[in-house]
Amino acid sequence: MKSSHRSILSRLDDTVRWTGIPARVADDMSDAPSIDRKHRPLRWIPIWPIAFSCALFILFLTWPSALDLVRPGGVIAVTGGLMASIMGMVPGIHMYGPLGKPSFEDDEREAALRKDSFLFCFGLLACLNCLGQPILLILSHWQNWQIAQSVSVAISALMLNATLFGSLPTLYASWNLRQLPKE
Amino acid sequence: MSLHNRISVFRAERGISRRQLAEAVGVNNQTIGYLERGDYKPSLELALKIARHFGVAVEMLFSFDRFEPIAMTLKRAGEGE
């Protein structure tokens, strides 16, 4: 079939195939041994969602008047859009990073790397939450937060937790993996 | 404590690629690369599997002390003859 007669759907299929994602998913879903599986370090990409989530959290925490500048509908739309795009990035980062999908085919080094990365992430998240929750509670009483600000801070804190949980293990593992020279 | 190994020397001597060794001992070929570079310490099971594959004792492959360079070993062997 000539390319000029191809439907939009088939062109879209080609575009998706061009990204290499379907081949990667098929590879991940197959039962083939993991001898050739490459762990690609992602040293910078996971920083983006973490930075976005931190920025959003700090904005809601320190600049509540920003909520009054825009209409409530606008706040919900912008915040919701940002959250959706960031949360959409996180699984992709995890899958394409050095940790990838947990598998029975994982060897001992891959399993150890996954364990170390998640231990680091859970430890950091536990510390942040143990310290952050009382601080936020004290701040809310001290500064007489309105319900809207409390809700926005709570939602942005939840998102920050989810982003850290999704991206931090990949970031940790990526910085622990050094590039191997080609044989 | 750092663990030194001579996997790359044995691999080069036998003409085995990382991939072939990885297939033989059932790990990812990147794991062999990280092992050779000393970035990863193997479990006893993996160390024994690699030693068995090369047909040598595990002490020949892994050591807490730095291995003597091959040139020095050859020189000493030459002097002994």
Interface residues (C-beta under 8 A of the other chain):
Chain A: P33 S34 I35 D36 R37 K38 H39 D107 E108 R109 E110 A112 R178 L180 P181 E183
Chain B: S17 R18 R19 A22 E23 G26 V27 N28 N29 Q30 T31 G33 Y34 L35 R37 D39 Y40 P42 S43 E45 L46
